[in-house]
Amino acid sequence: MHKTGTAWWQHGIVYQIYPRSFQDSDGDGIGDLPGIMDRLDHLVQLGVDAVWLSPIYPSPMADFGYDVADFTGVDPIFGTQEQFDALVAQVHRRGLKLILDFVPNHTSDRHPWFEEARRSRESARRDWYIWRDPAPDGGPPNNWLSNFGGSAWEFDAGTGQYYYHAFLKEQPDLNWRNPAVREAMYDALRSWMARGVDGFRVDVIWHLIKDDQFRDNPVSPGWSPGMDPFHRLVPVYTADRPEVQDVVREMRSVIDEYEDRVLIGEIYLPLERLMAYYGVDLAGTHMPFNFQLIDAPWHARTLERLIGDYEAALPPGGWPNWVLGNHDKPRIASRVGPAQARVAAMLLLTLRGTPTLYYGDELGMENGPIRPDQVQDPFEKNVPGKGLGRDPQRTPMQWSAAPNAGFTTGRPWLPIPDSFREVNVEAQSGDGRSMLSLYRALTALRRSEAALSVGAYEPVSADGDLLVFQRVSGSDRFAVALNLGPAAARVDLPDRFAGGRIRLSTHLDRSEALRGTTVELRPDEGVIVVPAVP
């Protein structure tokens, strides 16, 4: 427990690494575990508390590791079991925690379980997956769609049935209604925790149970041609089924067999449904990921409302969390622009709840340009030209102005943007006003002040492009004033901040005392203010 009486995953900061893109140690152009080990000191200097790794399991890489062929191994492209154990030791030696991605919804079609299941309808593992006879016309059993385009049903000529895949046809869904499947997956979790893993981020946890009557999904009234084809139907019968809560509760009980571990759920759902994944009496996931900052329009009143709604919706004792970017969504600097990305950093690291950072965002990395002949993402290949591809936010980490940004001595698996010559760790470490310096200052302040790490959230009324709130712990309090607009603005803080002092500005160039309660904000500036010393 922390000095504030909170668990590490409550007061800490999580940093997501996409292993293919972090650091390559052997010149094959793909990041790996030894590369991550070589760069752990960057994370210590950044001031984060936990490292979350996207999948490192053996995989044919049809979906870059989210098609798992062995839930307890390490793919040779990333390293060995021994190197993983060394990574765990190095992470813990630095006082950090290690979180693994867990992908329970599906396997690779080359997983031994599926290879056995498709041998015959009488296979011992046939019921580990979801099979259905063809419709009367020989087509798919119902209208269910794949998230990656087209029907979610793939015909298996050898056995004359279709199998269900919520994503690629190379990713057949497991049948989580089968107790044997559950136990096998729980054993995988136990094997990693026994090796020192501190928790899991669970991929698409709300997808695990499907309708047992296989009813057609209803048509979405708001869909029109040109939109993501998956959204043509409302996934009423393929996701967020009531029975999934039983699975989540079971999974949490497995996590609780080991001390001080965390269970985080990837869940894209409306607020009221998201809250269900905390579970009855908080026996579900410790933190259902809150992606509202990723998807919301970047307007002060919109953000103020969604923060308030989220705080109000939390179940008693439920711990909040915030995510600004990840491997599936465009980078924050590309969504809101480089100037507002600094304001976004201050927002993320001053809100109540656990923040998750995405590698490279601490530099202000933007989406990388990907030519059609450079596309790697199967989503973009299946549904081209709709802006759904995820390669731009997965380009390699920019370490220095050396060739290939210091990421690899070989040819990088994705192209590195030309911006790496200025936007890199080495250059920004030597610049006291850089984005990296801002992140380091924010994490240091957050870690040193209980009010900012675990204190209460109190909104302050504001207008226009201004977003203002307080963080409070006992007698300690901070005011956070953010200007989300391109014009200068004036903020009047509560009376207790009269004569207070600016503790930190997103521009990293001011710390003056206030005249009265008024703060003058420049365009695209955020500040943290402390009251005057009594």
WOQUIKA-V980129 format. One record per residue. N is the residue number from 0. RES is the residue in one small letter. OMEGA is omega in radians with two decimals (* if undefined). Layout:
n=N res=RES omega=OMEGA
n=N res=RES omega=OMEGA
This chain:
n=0 res=m omega=3.08
n=1 res=h omega=3.11
n=2 res=k omega=3.10
n=3 res=t omega=-3.13
n=4 res=g omega=-3.13
n=5 res=t omega=3.08
n=6 res=a omega=-3.10
n=7 res=w omega=-3.10
n=8 res=w omega=3.07
n=9 res=q omega=-3.12
n=10 res=h omega=-3.04
n=11 res=g omega=3.12
n=12 res=i omega=-3.12
n=13 res=v omega=-3.13
n=14 res=y omega=-3.13
n=15 res=q omega=3.02
n=16 res=i omega=2.95
n=17 res=y omega=-2.90
n=18 res=p omega=-3.14
n=19 res=r omega=-2.94
n=20 res=s omega=-3.03
n=21 res=f omega=3.11
n=22 res=q omega=3.10
n=23 res=d omega=-3.11
n=24 res=s omega=-3.00
n=25 res=d omega=3.02
n=26 res=g omega=3.12
n=27 res=d omega=3.09
n=28 res=g omega=-3.11
n=29 res=i omega=3.12
n=30 res=g omega=-3.06
n=31 res=d omega=-3.08
n=32 res=l omega=3.07
n=33 res=p omega=3.09
n=34 res=g omega=3.09
n=35 res=i omega=3.12
n=36 res=m omega=-3.12
n=37 res=d omega=-3.04
n=38 res=r omega=-3.11
n=39 res=l omega=-3.13
n=40 res=d omega=3.05
n=41 res=h omega=-3.12
n=42 res=l omega=3.09
n=43 res=v omega=3.13
n=44 res=q omega=3.11
n=45 res=l omega=3.08
n=46 res=g omega=3.09
n=47 res=v omega=-3.05
n=48 res=d omega=-3.07
n=49 res=a omega=3.11
n=50 res=v omega=3.05
n=51 res=w omega=3.14
n=52 res=l omega=2.91
n=53 res=s omega=-2.88
n=54 res=p omega=3.10
n=55 res=i omega=-3.03
n=56 res=y omega=3.01
n=57 res=p omega=-3.01
n=58 res=s omega=2.98
n=59 res=p omega=3.08
n=60 res=m omega=3.02
n=61 res=a omega=3.05
n=62 res=d omega=3.04
n=63 res=f omega=3.00
n=64 res=g omega=3.08
n=65 res=y omega=2.94
n=66 res=d omega=-2.94
n=67 res=v omega=3.10
n=68 res=a omega=3.11
n=69 res=d omega=-3.04
n=70 res=f omega=-3.10
n=71 res=t omega=-3.10
n=72 res=g omega=3.09
n=73 res=v omega=3.12
n=74 res=d omega=-3.13
n=75 res=p omega=3.14
n=76 res=i omega=3.14
n=77 res=f omega=-3.14
n=78 res=g omega=-3.07
n=79 res=t omega=3.06
n=80 res=q omega=-3.13
n=81 res=e omega=3.10
n=82 res=q omega=3.07
n=83 res=f omega=3.12
n=84 res=d omega=3.09
n=85 res=a omega=3.10
n=86 res=l omega=3.10
n=87 res=v omega=-3.13
n=88 res=a omega=-3.13
n=89 res=q omega=3.10
n=90 res=v omega=-3.11
n=91 res=h omega=3.13
n=92 res=r omega=3.14
n=93 res=r omega=3.12
n=94 res=g omega=3.13
n=95 res=l omega=3.04
n=96 res=k omega=3.14
n=97 res=l omega=3.12
n=98 res=i omega=3.08
n=99 res=l omega=2.93
n=100 res=d omega=3.05
n=101 res=f omega=-2.99
n=102 res=v omega=-2.97
n=103 res=p omega=-3.03
n=104 res=n omega=-3.03
n=105 res=h omega=3.01
n=106 res=t omega=2.90
n=107 res=s omega=3.04
n=108 res=d omega=3.06
n=109 res=r omega=3.02
n=110 res=h omega=3.13
n=111 res=p omega=3.12
n=112 res=w omega=-3.10
n=113 res=f omega=3.11
n=114 res=e omega=3.07
n=115 res=e omega=-3.08
n=116 res=a omega=-3.05
n=117 res=r omega=3.14
n=118 res=r omega=3.12
n=119 res=s omega=3.11
n=120 res=r omega=-3.13
n=121 res=e omega=-3.12
n=122 res=s omega=3.14
n=123 res=a omega=-3.13
n=124 res=r omega=3.13
n=125 res=r omega=-3.06
n=126 res=d omega=3.03
n=127 res=w omega=3.13
n=128 res=y omega=-3.02
n=129 res=i omega=-3.08
n=130 res=w omega=3.08
n=131 res=r omega=3.04
n=132 res=d omega=3.08
n=133 res=p omega=2.99
n=134 res=a omega=-3.13
n=135 res=p omega=-3.14
n=136 res=d omega=3.14
n=137 res=g omega=-3.11
n=138 res=g omega=-3.12
n=139 res=p omega=-3.07
n=140 res=p omega=3.11
n=141 res=n omega=-3.01
n=142 res=n omega=-3.07
n=143 res=w omega=-3.05
n=144 res=l omega=3.02
n=145 res=s omega=3.04
n=146 res=n omega=-3.09
n=147 res=f omega=3.06
n=148 res=g omega=3.09
n=149 res=g omega=3.13
n=150 res=s omega=3.07
n=151 res=a omega=-3.11
n=152 res=w omega=3.10
n=153 res=e omega=-3.11
n=154 res=f omega=3.08
n=155 res=d omega=-3.03
n=156 res=a omega=-3.08
n=157 res=g omega=-3.10
n=158 res=t omega=3.05
n=159 res=g omega=3.09
n=160 res=q omega=3.04
n=161 res=y omega=2.95
n=162 res=y omega=-3.06
n=163 res=y omega=3.06
n=164 res=h omega=-3.13
n=165 res=a omega=-3.12
n=166 res=f omega=-3.14
n=167 res=l omega=3.07
n=168 res=k omega=3.06
n=169 res=e omega=-3.12
n=170 res=q omega=3.14
n=171 res=p omega=-3.12
n=172 res=d omega=3.02
n=173 res=l omega=3.11
n=174 res=n omega=-3.08
n=175 res=w omega=2.98
n=176 res=r omega=-3.13
n=177 res=n omega=-3.12
n=178 res=p omega=-3.14
n=179 res=a omega=3.07
n=180 res=v omega=-3.12
n=181 res=r omega=-3.06
n=182 res=e omega=3.11
n=183 res=a omega=-3.14
n=184 res=m omega=3.10
n=185 res=y omega=3.09
n=186 res=d omega=3.07
n=187 res=a omega=3.09
n=188 res=l omega=-3.12
n=189 res=r omega=-3.09
n=190 res=s omega=3.13
n=191 res=w omega=3.12
n=192 res=m omega=3.09
n=193 res=a omega=3.12
n=194 res=r omega=3.00
n=195 res=g omega=3.12
n=196 res=v omega=-3.00
n=197 res=d omega=3.11
n=198 res=g omega=-3.04
n=199 res=f omega=2.86
n=200 res=r omega=-3.00
n=201 res=v omega=-3.11
n=202 res=d omega=3.08
n=203 res=v omega=-3.05
n=204 res=i omega=-3.12
n=205 res=w omega=3.13
n=206 res=h omega=-2.84
n=207 res=l omega=-3.12
n=208 res=i omega=3.10
n=209 res=k omega=-3.12
n=210 res=d omega=-3.11
n=211 res=d omega=3.06
n=212 res=q omega=3.07
n=213 res=f omega=-3.14
n=214 res=r omega=3.10
n=215 res=d omega=3.00
n=216 res=n omega=-3.13
n=217 res=p omega=3.10
n=218 res=v omega=3.12
n=219 res=s omega=-3.11
n=220 res=p omega=-3.08
n=221 res=g omega=-3.07
n=222 res=w omega=3.04
n=223 res=s omega=3.14
n=224 res=p omega=-3.08
n=225 res=g omega=3.08
n=226 res=m omega=3.07
n=227 res=d omega=-3.06
n=228 res=p omega=3.12
n=229 res=f omega=-3.07
n=230 res=h omega=3.05
n=231 res=r omega=3.11
n=232 res=l omega=3.04
n=233 res=v omega=-2.99
n=234 res=p omega=-3.10
n=235 res=v omega=-3.01
n=236 res=y omega=-3.11
n=237 res=t omega=-3.14
n=238 res=a omega=3.09
n=239 res=d omega=3.05
n=240 res=r omega=-3.09
n=241 res=p omega=-3.07
n=242 res=e omega=-3.11
n=243 res=v omega=-3.13
n=244 res=q omega=3.07
n=245 res=d omega=3.13
n=246 res=v omega=-3.13
n=247 res=v omega=3.14
n=248 res=r omega=3.08
n=249 res=e omega=-3.11
n=250 res=m omega=3.11
n=251 res=r omega=-3.14
n=252 res=s omega=3.07
n=253 res=v omega=3.10
n=254 res=i omega=-3.09
n=255 res=d omega=3.04
n=256 res=e omega=-3.12
n=257 res=y omega=-3.02
n=258 res=e omega=2.90
n=259 res=d omega=3.11
n=260 res=r omega=-3.09
n=261 res=v omega=3.08
n=262 res=l omega=-3.11
n=263 res=i omega=-3.11
n=264 res=g omega=2.97
n=265 res=e omega=-3.05
n=266 res=i omega=3.01
n=267 res=y omega=-3.11
n=268 res=l omega=3.02
n=269 res=p omega=-3.00
n=270 res=l omega=-3.05
n=271 res=e omega=3.09
n=272 res=r omega=3.11
n=273 res=l omega=-3.06
n=274 res=m omega=3.14
n=275 res=a omega=-3.05
n=276 res=y omega=2.89
n=277 res=y omega=3.10
n=278 res=g omega=3.04
n=279 res=v omega=-3.11
n=280 res=d omega=3.11
n=281 res=l omega=-3.13
n=282 res=a omega=3.09
n=283 res=g omega=3.08
n=284 res=t omega=3.04
n=285 res=h omega=-3.13
n=286 res=m omega=2.89
n=287 res=p omega=-3.07
n=288 res=f omega=-3.13
n=289 res=n omega=-3.03
n=290 res=f omega=-3.00
n=291 res=q omega=3.13
n=292 res=l omega=3.12
n=293 res=i omega=-2.98
n=294 res=d omega=-3.01
n=295 res=a omega=2.94
n=296 res=p omega=-3.02
n=297 res=w omega=3.11
n=298 res=h omega=-3.03
n=299 res=a omega=-3.08
n=300 res=r omega=3.10
n=301 res=t omega=-3.13
n=302 res=l omega=3.11
n=303 res=e omega=-3.12
n=304 res=r omega=-3.08
n=305 res=l omega=3.07
n=306 res=i omega=3.13
n=307 res=g omega=3.13
n=308 res=d omega=3.14
n=309 res=y omega=3.11
n=310 res=e omega=-3.10
n=311 res=a omega=-3.07
n=312 res=a omega=-3.07
n=313 res=l omega=3.06
n=314 res=p omega=3.12
n=315 res=p omega=-3.12
n=316 res=g omega=3.13
n=317 res=g omega=-3.06
n=318 res=w omega=-3.12
n=319 res=p omega=3.03
n=320 res=n omega=-3.08
n=321 res=w omega=-3.11
n=322 res=v omega=-3.12
n=323 res=l omega=-3.13
n=324 res=g omega=3.02
n=325 res=n omega=-3.02
n=326 res=h omega=-3.10
n=327 res=d omega=-3.00
n=328 res=k omega=3.11
n=329 res=p omega=-3.08
n=330 res=r omega=-3.09
n=331 res=i omega=-3.12
n=332 res=a omega=3.07
n=333 res=s omega=-3.13
n=334 res=r omega=-3.02
n=335 res=v omega=-3.13
n=336 res=g omega=-3.07
n=337 res=p omega=-3.10
n=338 res=a omega=-3.14
n=339 res=q omega=3.09
n=340 res=a omega=3.08
n=341 res=r omega=3.09
n=342 res=v omega=3.13
n=343 res=a omega=3.11
n=344 res=a omega=3.12
n=345 res=m omega=3.10
n=346 res=l omega=-3.09
n=347 res=l omega=-2.99
n=348 res=l omega=3.04
n=349 res=t omega=3.07
n=350 res=l omega=3.07
n=351 res=r omega=3.11
n=352 res=g omega=-3.07
n=353 res=t omega=3.09
n=354 res=p omega=3.02
n=355 res=t omega=3.10
n=356 res=l omega=3.07
n=357 res=y omega=-3.07
n=358 res=y omega=3.11
n=359 res=g omega=3.10
n=360 res=d omega=3.11
n=361 res=e omega=3.06
n=362 res=l omega=-2.99
n=363 res=g omega=3.09
n=364 res=m omega=3.11
n=365 res=e omega=3.07
n=366 res=n omega=3.12
n=367 res=g omega=3.07
n=368 res=p omega=-3.11
n=369 res=i omega=3.07
n=370 res=r omega=3.14
n=371 res=p omega=-3.12
n=372 res=d omega=3.13
n=373 res=q omega=-3.06
n=374 res=v omega=3.06
n=375 res=q omega=-2.99
n=376 res=d omega=3.12
n=377 res=p omega=3.10
n=378 res=f omega=3.13
n=379 res=e omega=3.14
n=380 res=k omega=-3.13
n=381 res=n omega=-3.09
n=382 res=v omega=-3.00
n=383 res=p omega=2.97
n=384 res=g omega=-3.13
n=385 res=k omega=3.13
n=386 res=g omega=-3.09
n=387 res=l omega=-3.11
n=388 res=g omega=-3.04
n=389 res=r omega=3.11
n=390 res=d omega=-3.05
n=391 res=p omega=-3.14
n=392 res=q omega=-3.12
n=393 res=r omega=-3.13
n=394 res=t omega=-3.02
n=395 res=p omega=3.07
n=396 res=m omega=-3.06
n=397 res=q omega=-3.02
n=398 res=w omega=-3.06
n=399 res=s omega=3.09
n=400 res=a omega=3.08
n=401 res=a omega=3.11
n=402 res=p omega=-3.11
n=403 res=n omega=3.04
n=404 res=a omega=-3.11
n=405 res=g omega=-3.11
n=406 res=f omega=-3.05
n=407 res=t omega=2.98
n=408 res=t omega=3.14
n=409 res=g omega=3.11
n=410 res=r omega=-3.08
n=411 res=p omega=-3.06
n=412 res=w omega=2.97
n=413 res=l omega=-3.13
n=414 res=p omega=3.13
n=415 res=i omega=-3.11
n=416 res=p omega=3.13
n=417 res=d omega=-3.12
n=418 res=s omega=-3.04
n=419 res=f omega=-3.10
n=420 res=r omega=3.09
n=421 res=e omega=-3.08
n=422 res=v omega=3.12
n=423 res=n omega=-3.06
n=424 res=v omega=-3.07
n=425 res=e omega=-3.13
n=426 res=a omega=-3.07
n=427 res=q omega=3.09
n=428 res=s omega=-3.13
n=429 res=g omega=-3.10
n=430 res=d omega=-3.05
n=431 res=g omega=3.13
n=432 res=r omega=-3.10
n=433 res=s omega=3.06
n=434 res=m omega=3.13
n=435 res=l omega=3.10
n=436 res=s omega=3.09
n=437 res=l omega=3.12
n=438 res=y omega=3.14
n=439 res=r omega=3.12
n=440 res=a omega=3.14
n=441 res=l omega=-3.13
n=442 res=t omega=3.13
n=443 res=a omega=3.14
n=444 res=l omega=3.13
n=445 res=r omega=-3.09
n=446 res=r omega=-3.07
n=447 res=s omega=-3.05
n=448 res=e omega=-3.14
n=449 res=a omega=-3.14
n=450 res=a omega=-3.12
n=451 res=l omega=-3.09
n=452 res=s omega=-3.06
n=453 res=v omega=-3.08
n=454 res=g omega=3.13
n=455 res=a omega=3.07
n=456 res=y omega=3.10
n=457 res=e omega=3.13
n=458 res=p omega=3.04
n=459 res=v omega=-3.08
n=460 res=s omega=3.13
n=461 res=a omega=-3.10
n=462 res=d omega=3.01
n=463 res=g omega=-3.08
n=464 res=d omega=-3.06
n=465 res=l omega=3.04
n=466 res=l omega=-3.01
n=467 res=v omega=3.07
n=468 res=f omega=3.07
n=469 res=q omega=2.95
n=470 res=r omega=-2.96
n=471 res=v omega=3.01
n=472 res=s omega=-3.08
n=473 res=g omega=3.13
n=474 res=s omega=-3.13
n=475 res=d omega=3.08
n=476 res=r omega=3.08
n=477 res=f omega=2.97
n=478 res=a omega=3.09
n=479 res=v omega=-3.12
n=480 res=a omega=-3.04
n=481 res=l omega=3.07
n=482 res=n omega=-3.11
n=483 res=l omega=-3.08
n=484 res=g omega=-3.09
n=485 res=p omega=-3.14
n=486 res=a omega=3.08
n=487 res=a omega=-3.09
n=488 res=a omega=-3.13
n=489 res=r omega=-3.14
n=490 res=v omega=2.99
n=491 res=d omega=-3.10
n=492 res=l omega=3.07
n=493 res=p omega=-3.02
n=494 res=d omega=-3.06
n=495 res=r omega=3.11
n=496 res=f omega=3.12
n=497 res=a omega=-3.12
n=498 res=g omega=3.12
n=499 res=g omega=-3.04
n=500 res=r omega=3.03
n=501 res=i omega=-3.12
n=502 res=r omega=-3.10
n=503 res=l omega=3.02
n=504 res=s omega=3.08
n=505 res=t omega=3.09
n=506 res=h omega=3.09
n=507 res=l omega=-3.07
n=508 res=d omega=-3.13
n=509 res=r omega=3.08
n=510 res=s omega=-3.03
n=511 res=e omega=3.06
n=512 res=a omega=3.11
n=513 res=l omega=2.92
n=514 res=r omega=-3.03
n=515 res=g omega=-3.13
n=516 res=t omega=-3.01
n=517 res=t omega=3.03
n=518 res=v omega=3.04
n=519 res=e omega=-3.13
n=520 res=l omega=3.02
n=521 res=r omega=3.06
n=522 res=p omega=3.04
n=523 res=d omega=-3.13
n=524 res=e omega=2.97
n=525 res=g omega=3.10
n=526 res=v omega=2.98
n=527 res=i omega=-3.04
n=528 res=v omega=3.05
n=529 res=v omega=3.10
n=530 res=p omega=3.07
n=531 res=a omega=3.10
n=532 res=v omega=-3.10
n=533 res=p omega=*
